[in-house]
Amino acid sequence: MSESSTTKSFHVKSQITGSYQVFFLENLSKRLKLISKNEKIIFLIDSKLFKLFKFEFKQLDEKTRIVEIVCSERNKTLDYSKEVIRKLIDLNIRKDDKLIAVGGGITQDITAFISSIIFRGVKWIFYPSTLLAQCDSCIGSKSSINFDQFKNLLGTFNPPEEVYIFPGFLNTLTESEIRSGIGEMLHYFLTDGVELARKLTDDLENLIEDRSRLAFFIDNSLRIKKRIIEIDEFDTSIRHIFNYGHTFGHALEAITNYKIPHGQAVTLGIDLANYISLHLERISSDEFIMMHNILKKNIPTFSFNEKNIADYLEALSKDTKNQGNKIG
């Protein structure tokens, strides 16, 4: 598929769908105008993004069916998914329709979950709007929603038919959200070597100012993930390498009530994992220092003390990536 509004692209092999393609998009308005002529699509759009990109979404035909998603962690649930399904039914959804999700990880999770169960499955396409979604979650097939107090308990493996990455979305993000995505990219780069990680943090401040330059790192992050998920799409073996720093990071998010964004919590989690590896003599002191100097530019301000260490250890034991008595 070749269009004037897209630049480079690559395929991701999937045992579920055969393969799906990731495009880097130069012109969102042109792309929306093109696809709005298709009567077999329904948009599920992050409501905040819908307002921020009013001009671009005006390119859609007035008859285009749209459901706005109110994106918050408390809406990533079965109950809210039911509300969205009711709206889709009101819009006369059919088995041969396609859902187009435009938003971050919550929009992705809700859309992927719904598309996997309605009519026993309809196709969906993803336009990720956050750096976390663009550099990580948009490929890999995983989706999950929360159930009662249990985070990410319900889920499916359901890759999109296509992914369109528009770097212009990143200009609406806060520095904290950009740093969160950078933390996720660092975790991919450090599983593959140190050169890209060093290059990323050496230019960190400039990248925060000029988000268009992040496209290079997004592309590399996805290509590293692609190599592994094409071997282990269902996360049973080698894909576990991407848990690197995440269990420690998730526990930090939990005890700070998610005030520390995910990717920065993971950055500190990687540093903690490396510190333990150093003391287990799995890495050398030089290797620890080298990686610490890369990571420290994105590590959030946080200190362990007598009050929070017990909460941290408890949260650590409850992480969903743990198996049996082992911490993931």
C-alpha positions in Angstrom: 0.0 0.0 0.0 1.5 3.3 -1.1 0.0 6.7 -0.5 1.3 10.3 -0.7 0.5 10.9 3.0 2.8 8.1 4.2 6.5 7.6 4.2 8.4 4.5 5.3 6.6 1.4 6.5 7.3 -2.2 7.6 5.4 -5.4 8.1 5.0 -7.3 11.4 4.4 -11.0 11.1 1.5 -12.4 13.2 0.3 -16.0 13.8 -3.2 -14.5 14.2 -3.6 -12.4 11.1 -0.7 -13.4 8.9 0.9 -9.9 9.1 0.0 -6.3 9.5 1.7 -3.1 8.3 3.1 -0.1 10.2 3.1 3.2 8.3 4.7 6.5 9.3 2.3 9.2 8.3 3.3 12.7 7.1 -0.1 14.3 6.6 -3.0 13.4 8.9 -5.6 15.6 7.2 -4.9 14.1 3.8 -5.2 10.6 5.2 -8.5 11.3 7.1 -10.0 12.9 4.0 -9.1 9.8 2.0 -10.5 7.2 4.4 -13.6 9.2 5.3 -15.2 8.2 1.9 -15.3 4.6 3.2 -18.8 3.9 4.6 -17.6 0.7 6.4 -15.6 2.4 9.1 -16.4 3.7 12.6 -13.9 5.9 14.5 -13.2 5.5 18.2 -11.4 8.7 19.1 -9.9 9.9 22.4 -12.3 12.8 23.3 -9.4 15.2 24.2 -7.6 14.4 21.0 -10.8 15.0 19.0 -10.8 18.6 20.4 -7.1 19.2 20.0 -7.1 18.2 16.3 -10.4 19.8 15.3 -9.1 21.0 12.0 -7.8 17.6 11.0 -11.0 15.7 12.0 -13.0 18.2 10.0 -11.6 16.4 7.0 -13.9 13.5 7.8 -17.2 13.3 5.9 -20.2 14.6 7.9 -21.7 11.1 7.7 -18.7 9.4 9.2 -19.6 7.5 12.3 -17.7 8.5 15.4 -17.6 7.4 19.0 -15.6 9.6 21.5 -13.7 7.7 24.1 -13.3 9.3 27.5 -9.8 8.0 28.3 -8.9 7.4 31.9 -7.7 4.3 33.8 -11.1 4.0 35.5 -12.8 3.7 32.1 -10.5 0.8 31.0 -13.2 -1.6 32.2 -15.8 -4.1 31.2 -18.6 -1.7 32.2 -17.2 1.2 30.1 -16.6 -1.2 27.2 -20.3 -2.1 27.3 -21.2 1.5 27.0 -19.0 1.9 23.9 -20.6 -1.3 22.4 -24.1 0.2 22.9 -23.0 3.3 21.0 -21.6 1.1 18.2 -24.9 -0.7 18.1 -26.7 2.6 17.9 -24.5 3.5 14.9 -25.6 0.3 13.2 -22.3 -1.5 13.3 -22.0 -4.6 11.0 -19.7 -7.6 10.9 -17.9 -6.2 7.8 -17.3 -2.7 9.4 -13.8 -1.7 10.6 -13.1 0.2 13.9 -10.4 2.9 13.7 -8.9 3.8 17.1 -7.3 7.2 17.4 -5.6 7.7 20.8 -3.2 6.3 23.3 -3.0 3.0 25.1 -6.4 3.2 26.8 -8.1 3.8 23.5 -6.1 1.0 22.0 -7.0 -1.5 24.8 -10.7 -0.7 24.7 -10.9 -0.9 20.9 -8.8 -4.0 20.6 -10.9 -5.7 23.3 -14.3 -4.7 21.8 -13.2 -5.6 18.2 -12.2 -9.1 19.4 -15.6 -9.9 20.9 -18.3 -8.0 18.9 -19.7 -10.3 16.1 -16.9 -12.7 17.2 -14.4 -10.3 15.8 -14.2 -7.3 13.5 -11.1 -5.7 12.0 -9.5 -2.6 13.6 -6.9 -0.1 12.6 -4.8 2.0 15.1 -3.5 5.6 15.0 -1.5 5.8 18.2 -1.3 9.4 19.6 1.1 9.0 22.6 4.8 8.3 22.5 4.2 5.2 24.7 1.7 3.8 22.1 3.8 4.8 19.1 7.1 3.3 20.3 5.7 0.2 22.0 2.1 -0.9 22.5 0.9 -0.3 18.9 2.5 -3.6 17.8 2.7 -6.9 19.7 -1.0 -8.0 19.7 -1.7 -7.6 23.4 -4.7 -5.8 24.8 -6.1 -5.8 28.3 -8.7 -4.1 30.4 -9.2 -3.9 34.2 -11.7 -5.8 36.2 -12.8 -4.7 39.7 -9.6 -3.9 41.5 -7.5 -6.1 39.2 -5.4 -4.2 36.6 -5.2 -5.7 33.1 -6.9 -8.9 34.2 -9.0 -9.4 31.1 -7.4 -9.4 27.7 -6.8 -10.8 24.2 -4.2 -11.1 21.6 -5.7 -9.1 18.8 -3.4 -7.1 16.5 -4.7 -4.3 14.3 -5.0 -4.6 10.6 -2.8 -1.5 10.1 -1.0 1.0 12.3 -0.4 4.7 11.3 2.1 6.7 13.2 1.7 10.4 13.0 4.5 12.2 14.9 2.5 15.4 14.9 0.4 14.0 17.7 3.4 14.2 20.0 3.4 18.0 20.0 0.3 17.9 22.3 2.0 15.9 25.0 3.5 17.2 28.2 7.2 16.7 29.0 6.3 14.1 31.5 4.4 12.1 28.8 7.4 12.4 26.5 9.8 11.2 29.2 7.5 8.3 29.9 7.8 7.2 26.3 11.5 7.7 26.4 11.7 5.3 29.3 10.0 2.6 27.3 12.3 3.2 24.4 15.3 3.0 26.7 14.2 -0.4 27.9 14.1 -1.7 24.3 17.4 -0.2 23.4 19.2 -1.6 26.4 18.0 -5.1 25.5 19.6 -4.6 22.1 22.8 -2.9 23.1 23.7 0.6 24.4 24.4 2.8 21.3 20.8 3.8 20.6 20.1 4.3 24.4 23.2 6.6 24.6 22.2 8.5 21.5 18.7 9.0 22.9 19.7 10.4 26.3 22.7 12.4 24.9 20.1 14.4 22.9 17.3 14.2 25.4 16.6 17.9 26.0 16.6 18.7 22.2 14.2 15.8 21.6 11.8 17.0 24.2 11.8 20.4 22.4 11.6 19.1 18.9 9.4 16.1 18.9 9.6 15.5 15.1 13.1 14.1 15.8 11.7 11.3 17.9 10.5 9.4 14.7 13.9 7.9 14.2 13.9 6.4 17.8 10.2 5.3 17.5 11.1 3.4 14.3 14.1 1.7 15.9 12.2 0.8 19.1 9.4 -0.9 17.1 11.9 -2.8 14.9 13.6 -4.2 18.0 10.3 -5.2 19.4 9.2 -6.6 16.0 12.2 -9.1 15.9 11.2 -10.6 19.3 7.4 -10.7 18.9 7.6 -12.4 15.5 9.4 -15.2 17.4 7.2 -15.2 20.5 3.9 -13.3 19.8 2.1 -15.0 22.7 4.7 -14.1 25.4 5.7 -17.6 26.5 9.5 -17.4 26.2 11.9 -15.0 24.7 9.5 -12.0 24.8 9.9 -12.1 28.6 13.1 -10.2 28.0 10.9 -7.1 27.6 9.8 -7.4 31.3 13.2 -5.8 32.0 12.7 -3.2 34.7 8.9 -3.5 34.5 8.1 -5.3 37.7 10.2 -2.9 39.7 8.6 0.0 37.8 5.0 -1.2 38.2 5.5 -1.4 42.0 6.9 2.2 42.0 3.8 3.4 40.1 1.5 1.6 42.6 3.0 3.1 45.7 3.1 6.6 44.3 -0.5 6.3 43.1 0.7 6.6 39.5 2.2 10.1 40.1 5.4 8.8 38.5 4.6 8.1 34.8 5.0 4.5 33.6 8.1 5.0 31.4 10.0 6.9 34.1 9.1 4.3 36.7 10.5 1.7 34.3 13.7 3.7 33.9 14.2 3.6 37.6 13.1 -0.1 37.6 15.9 -0.9 35.0 18.4 0.9 37.2 17.2 -1.2 40.2 17.4 -4.4 38.2 20.9 -3.5 37.1 21.9 -2.8 40.7 20.7 -6.2 41.8 22.5 -7.8 38.8 25.7 -6.1 39.8 25.5 -7.6 43.3 24.6 -11.0 41.9 27.8 -10.6 39.7 25.7 -10.9 36.5 27.2 -7.6 35.3 30.4 -5.7 36.0 30.8 -2.5 37.9 31.8 -0.8 34.6 28.6 -2.0 32.9 26.4 -0.8 35.7 28.0 2.6 35.8 27.8 2.9 32.0 24.1 2.1 32.0 23.4 4.2 35.1 24.9 7.2 33.3 22.5 6.7 30.4 19.4 6.1 32.6 19.9 8.9 35.1 18.9 11.6 32.7 15.3 10.1 32.7 15.1 8.8 36.3 12.3 10.5 38.3 13.0 12.1 41.7 12.1 9.5 44.3 13.6 8.2 47.5 13.0 5.0 49.4 12.4 5.4 53.2 11.2 3.3 56.1 7.6 4.2 55.4 7.4 3.3 51.7 9.8 0.4 51.5 7.3 -2.1 53.0 4.6 -0.9 50.6 7.0 -1.2 47.7 7.9 -4.8 48.6 4.2 -5.7 48.9 3.4 -4.2 45.5 6.4 -6.0 44.1 5.0 -9.3 45.1 1.7 -8.7 43.5 2.8 -7.7 40.0 1.0 -9.5 37.1 4.3 -10.4 35.5 5.3 -12.6 38.4 5.0 -16.4 38.0 4.7 -18.7 41.0 7.2 -17.5 43.6 9.3 -15.7 41.0 9.4 -12.0 40.5 9.1 -11.2 36.7 
